[in-house]
Amino acid sequence: MSRPKFLDVLMTISIGWGIFLNVSVVLGLQFVLTLAAGGNFVEFPTAIRVVYFFQTLLLIFQLYIYLKSANGNKLKRNWILLLFAVLDVLGFCMNAFSTSANERWNAIPLAIGAYAFWVQYKKQKVLN
């Protein structure tokens, strides 16, 4: 068994951080109020909690697809890696320009995610 690559470890930590934040929003935990949804809420409305629930499911799916691709498995639809890279770039922009200074830190894991998905997309193009 080979050692995990550095980017794979960073990506797993980045998605893990995203899942942690999203679940915290869904549960309405107080410490995450300045870290998510613009950092402008005293309490998260139900609609935002529902959105973050589905976003958590998307992150779990992203982790599955990333690990499958990173382990050398050929994906039938490699365009999904490009889609996830673009979504992470959009998320990076939203977080980097947030009014909440604490939320801006979330841009770092999103930048890692965008880069990692782009790398996997390029590798999958070679396989296909």
N, C-alpha and C positions, 0 to 999 in steps of 0.2 A: 504494500500500500504506500503510495507516494504522499509526501507532505502536502497540505493545502497551499495553494499559491497565495501570495500576499494580497492580490486584488480580490480573490475569492473570500478571504477572511474579512477584508474591509467591507466588501459588499454584504456579507452576512451580518456584520455588525450594523451597517447602515440600515438595512431593511429591518433588522431587529429593533433598532431605535425607532423607526417609523411605526412599527407594529405596537411598540410600547406606548408611544405618544397617542396613537389612534385609540387604542383600548382605554387609555386614561381619559380621553375626551368622552368616549362612549359611557364610561362609568361616572363621568362628571367630577373627577378628582380635582381638588383645588390647585395643586401645584402646577397644573398644566394650563391654567387660564391665560398666562402670558406667553405660552409657547405654541399656541395653536389658534387657528381661526382669527388671525389678526391681532390677537392679544387684547381685544377690546371688550371682553365679556366678564361680567361678574358671576354669571352662571350660564352654561351652554344650553341653548334652546334644544328642544327635542329634535327639530329638523336637522340641526347641525350634528347631533349625536347619531342620527340615522345615516347621514352622509358619511360620517367618519366610520361607522360600522361597515358600510360597503367598501370604503377605502381600505379598511383593514383586510377584508377579503381579497381585494385586488393586490395588496402587498404580499399576502400569503401566496397568491398565484404567481406573482413576480418572483418570489424566492424559489418556488418550485421550478419555474421555467429557467431561471438563471442557473440553478444548481444542475439541472438536467443538461443544459448546454455546456456548462463549465466542465462537466464530467465527460465530455466528448461525444455525447449522444447527438445524432443528427436530428434536427427539428424539421418536421414536414412544412411548417409555416414559419420560416425564419424571420419574416417581416414583423412578427410580434416583438422581437428583440429591438428592432428599430422603433416601433411604436412606443415601447417602454422607455427607450432612450429619449425620445421626443417628450413624452409625458414628464420624465424627470427633469429635462431642461426647462419645461414650463413651470414645474413645481419649484425649481431652483430660482427662477426669475421672480415668482410670486413671493417666495420666502426672503430672498435677498433684498427686495425692495419693500418689505413689510414695515408698517409703522411701529411694530413691536421690536425692540432691540433684541429681546430674548428669542423671538421667532426667527430672526435672521440667521441664528446659528443652525437652524434646520436646513439651510441651503448647502451646508457642507456634505451631509450624507446624500443629498439629492445630486450634487455634482459627482460624487463617487459613483452613484447609481447610473447616471447618464453615461459616464465614461465606461463603466463596466459593461453595460448593455451594448454600447457601441463596439467595444472590443469583441464581445461574443457574436454580435451581428456580422462583423468582418470575418471572424473565424468560420461561422456557419456558411457564409457565401463561398468560402473555399471548399467546404465539404459538399456543398450542393453543386 
